[in-house]
Amino acid sequence: METPKTVYLTEEGLQKLKDELHFLRTKERARIADAIAEARAQGDLSENAEYDAAKEAQGHLEARIAHMEDTISNARIVDEKNVDASKAYILSNVKIKNVKTGAEQTYKLVSAHEADVAQQKISVSSPIGKGLLGKAVGDVVEIRVPAGKVQFKIIDINRQ
């Protein structure tokens, strides 16, 4: 059996997961149960594509629910006040500069469950997130990204 892996989340991130889990357990389960009942009412199940699709959707939903329950049970809340502000860690806002192009970008380091590139939130388990962890202002890090190796200089770290 696999050892449970601790998942670090903000209070907001944990609440979002709990809300989504509640939705899946109530609304989605009911919707899929209705689809199965409707398909079953159409008669012969041996050649009923709607029934097969609904049962498959039910299996995916139950697997997702089980995964979310596991994630929530292994979640630990990260309190931003207890994180070292001198280095890049989860919940840090890290401003970096591409050494070659001079382009600057600020990212918030978050758990994989809270990552959202559109909001400049990147996972600590992503290549850039891993490369920034534990580094301080002024450090230059070389990170392998899909386009190759890129050097970034850490310009600022804060906890806004």
Backbone hydrogen bonds, N-H to C=O, Kabsch-Sander energy under -0.5 kcal/mol:
donor,donor_aa,acceptor,acceptor_aa,energy
6,T,4,P,-0.5
7,V,74,N,-2.1
8,Y,6,T,-0.5
9,L,7,V,-0.6
9,L,76,R,-2.4
14,L,10,T,-2.4
15,Q,11,E,-2.3
16,K,12,E,-2.1
17,L,13,G,-2.0
18,K,14,L,-2.4
19,D,15,Q,-2.6
20,E,16,K,-2.5
21,L,17,L,-2.6
22,H,18,K,-2.3
23,F,19,D,-2.2
24,L,20,E,-2.6
25,R,21,L,-2.7
26,T,22,H,-2.0
27,K,23,F,-0.9
28,E,23,F,-1.8
29,R,24,L,-1.6
30,A,26,T,-1.7
31,R,27,K,-2.4
32,I,28,E,-2.6
33,A,29,R,-2.4
34,D,30,A,-2.2
35,A,31,R,-1.9
36,I,32,I,-2.5
37,A,33,A,-2.4
38,E,34,D,-2.6
39,A,35,A,-2.3
40,R,36,I,-2.6
41,A,37,A,-1.7
42,Q,39,A,-1.2
43,G,40,R,-1.5
47,E,44,D,-0.5
48,N,45,L,-1.2
49,A,47,E,-0.8
52,D,48,N,-2.1
53,A,49,A,-2.7
54,A,50,E,-2.4
55,K,51,Y,-2.6
56,E,52,D,-2.3
57,A,53,A,-2.5
58,Q,54,A,-2.1
59,G,55,K,-2.0
60,H,56,E,-2.3
61,L,57,A,-2.5
62,E,58,Q,-2.6
63,A,59,G,-2.0
64,R,60,H,-2.4
65,I,61,L,-2.7
66,A,62,E,-2.4
67,H,63,A,-2.3
68,M,64,R,-2.5
69,E,65,I,-2.6
70,D,66,A,-2.1
71,T,67,H,-2.5
72,I,68,M,-2.8
73,S,69,E,-2.3
74,N,70,D,-1.4
75,A,72,I,-1.1
76,R,7,V,-2.7
78,V,9,L,-2.5
79,D,77,I,-0.6
80,E,78,V,-0.7
82,N,79,D,-2.1
83,V,80,E,-1.3
87,K,84,D,-0.7
88,A,135,K,-2.8
89,Y,87,K,-0.6
91,L,109,L,-4.1
92,S,89,Y,-2.3
93,N,158,N,-3.2
94,V,92,S,-0.7
94,V,107,Y,-3.4
95,K,93,N,-0.5
95,K,156,D,-2.7
96,I,94,V,-0.6
96,I,105,Q,-3.2
97,K,153,K,-2.1
98,N,103,A,-3.2
99,V,97,K,-0.6
99,V,151,Q,-2.4
102,G,98,N,-2.9
105,Q,96,I,-2.4
107,Y,94,V,-2.4
108,K,120,Q,-3.0
109,L,92,S,-2.6
109,L,107,Y,-0.5
110,V,108,K,-0.6
110,V,122,I,-2.7
114,E,111,S,-1.3
115,A,111,S,-0.7
116,D,121,K,-2.4
119,Q,116,D,-1.7
120,Q,117,V,-2.0
121,K,116,D,-2.2
122,I,108,K,-2.3
122,I,120,Q,-0.6
124,V,110,V,-2.2
126,S,123,S,-1.4
130,K,126,S,-3.2
131,G,127,P,-2.0
132,L,128,I,-1.7
133,L,129,G,-1.6
134,G,88,A,-3.8
135,K,132,L,-2.2
137,V,86,S,-0.6
138,G,154,I,-3.0
139,D,136,A,-2.1
141,V,139,D,-0.5
141,V,152,F,-3.0
143,I,141,V,-0.6
143,I,150,V,-3.2
145,V,143,I,-0.7
145,V,148,G,-3.6
148,G,145,V,-2.7
150,V,143,I,-2.7
152,F,141,V,-2.9
153,K,97,K,-2.6
154,I,139,D,-2.8
155,I,95,K,-3.0
155,I,153,K,-0.7
156,D,95,K,-1.4
158,N,93,N,-2.1
